[in-house]
Structures are given as structure tokens and as C-alpha cells.
Amino acid sequence: MNDEAKKCNITPFRRPDKRVRSGNISIYQNNLKTQNHFTNAYAFLEMELYEKSIDSFDEYLQVNPRDSEVYDHKGYALYKLEKYQEAIECYDKAVEIAPQHVNSYCNKGSALSKLKEYEEAMEYCDRAIEIDPRHSVSYCNKGDSLSNLKKYEEAIECYDIARTV
């Protein structure tokens, strides 16, 4: 697994839900197919096969459209393909589903920074920090935006905080 995937805290397997244990074979088969899309998506993500990962995430989301983690990870795959606006849409969907999803705020900030929207990027980093003041990646991303705005002293402060949280 590469370093970026490790930062995402990617889990390649999720236990099937209670419906699988109900004994209904049709539900079981549909759930198994869905689980395969889920497992494949994360495997492709770890192998850096981002297009295939996105396809599998999309298949999974057809059955489970309220999974904020999947939207976040799909956004990550899009980000790695430099499809920043599409990634932002996924991060927005993740926080619409789970308003406290700190990684999606942080990741949106990173994508906005790639689009040179540094002020807005910092706003999303700040939202992530409000949710989790110990989220070091948010401080790093905010520091990067500040540095791009030539606010070096403030950037250094953010990097210092990131090292200590």
C-alpha cells in the first residue's frame, strides 16, 4: 500500500450487514455482489488503478448511495487522476451524508488548493480542524495554502502545529 493510501486509512474489507444473515438467498447474492464491488474498489485503489477503482465505487454506490466513506475514497481516486472538480463533488456528497467527516473537508481543501483556490481551501481546512483539532493533515494543507499565498510565517505556524498534534 502506498503512503497516500495509508493516509486515507483504507480498509479493504467490510463485514456484510445483518440482511446477509437473514437467510434470504436473493438478498445474500445481491449483498455479495455489492461487497465484491466494495472490495474491488479498495483493492484497485491500493494498486493505484484509479479508473477501475472509480468504476467499482460507482457500482457499489448504486446499491449503497449513503456511504460517505466511499464518496471520500472515490474523491481520492479522482484527485489522483487530477480530476479535482469531480473529486470536490464527491467530498461534498460525503459531508452532505456525514457532516462531521473530517477527511472530506481536508481533502476538499487539498483539491481546491490544486485549483489555486487557496482562500477557500483554507476555509475547508479550518472546518476539518474545528471538527478534529488533532487532524495534522489539515494543518499541513492549510500551511501549503498559506505558503502559496506567500504568508510564510502563518504557514510555518501551521506546520509547527501539525508536528505536535
N, C-alpha and C positions, 0 to 999 in steps of 0.2 A: 504494500500500500504506500502511495507517495505521501509526502509531507502535507500537501494541501488536503488530501482525503482524510488524513488523520485529524487535521484541524476541524473538519466537518463532523467528527465523531460519528462516522458512518458505521452502521450496524448491518451486516449482510443478511440477517435472518430475523424474522419476527414471528412469534408464536401465533398460530391461527386462532381466530376468535372463537367464542363459545358456540356459534352456529355450526361449526365443523363437528363438534362433539354431539350434536343433536341426533345423529343417526340418519338424517335425510341425505341420501346419496347425491341428489341433484345439487343441493346446496354445497355439499362437500366438494363435488367436482368443480363447481364454479369458484369456490374459495381456493381450491388447489391451483386452478389456472391463474387466479389473481395473485396468489402467493408466488407463483413462478415468475410473473411479470415483475413483482416487487423484488424478488431475489436476483433476477437477471439484471434489473436496473442498477442495483448496487454493485453487482459483480462487474458490469460494464463500466461503471463509474470508477471503480478501483483500478481497472485495466486501462483507464483513460480513453475508452471508446465512447466518447461523449454522445455522438449521434445515436448510437444504439441504446445508450442509457436513456436518452430523452424519449425515444420510441417506447421503451418498456415502461418508463414512468407514465407516459400518456395512456398506455393500455391499462395500467393499474388505476390511474385516476378516473377512468371511465366507470369503474366499479366503486371506487372509494374517493369521491371528489372532495372530501372534507379532511384530508390528511395533510396537515400543514408541513410536516417534516418532508414529505415527498415533494411538495412545491418548493421548499427551500433547496433540496438537493437537485431538483430539476433546474432551478435557477443557477445553482453552482455549475452544472454541466453547460448550460447556455453561456455563463460567464467565461468558462474556459474556452469556449468557441468564439469568444469576443462578440457575442450577441447580447450586448449589455442591456438594451432596451427590453428585449424579451425576458432577460433574467430579472430585471426590475419588476416586470409584470408578475412573475412567479413569486417574488418576495412580497409584493403587495397582496397577492392572494393568500400567502402563508399568514401574514399578520391580520388579514381580514378574518381568517378562521381562528387564529390563536394570537390575540393582541399582545401577549407577553412573550412572543417568540423572538428572543434577543438576537439569535443568529441572523434572522431575516432582516432585521433593522441594520445590523452591522454589515451584512452582505450587500444590502441595497446601497448603503453608504459607499462601499467599495466600488460598486458598479457605477454609481453617479460620479465618483472620482475619475473613473476611466473615461467618462464622457465630459470631463473637465468642469463638472458642476460641483465645485469644491464647497461652496457655502451650503448648498443643500445636502451634500454628502455629510458634512459635519453635523447637520441637524439630525440625521438618522443615526450617526454615531452617538450623539448625545442622548437620543431616545434609548438606544441599547444600554448606555451607561446608567441611565435612570432606572432601568429595569434590573440591571445587574452591575453594580459599581465595581465588581471584580473581573469584568469581562475585558481582559487585556487586549484582545484583538481590536476592540472598538477604540481603545486609546491609541493604538498603533495607526489604525486607519484615519482617525481624526488628526493625528500628528502628521501623517502623509499629506492630508488636505491642507493643513496649516502651512506645511513646508512649501507646497505648490503655490500657495498664496504669498509666499515669502515672509511669513510670520514665524520666523525661526525660533525665537525664544519660547513662544507658546507651543510650538511643535516639540521642542526639547522637553518642556514640562509634561506633555502627553506621553512621550517616550519614557520619561522617568517614572511616571505613574504606572505605565504598562509593565515595567520591570519589577515593580514592587507589589503589585496586586496578585 
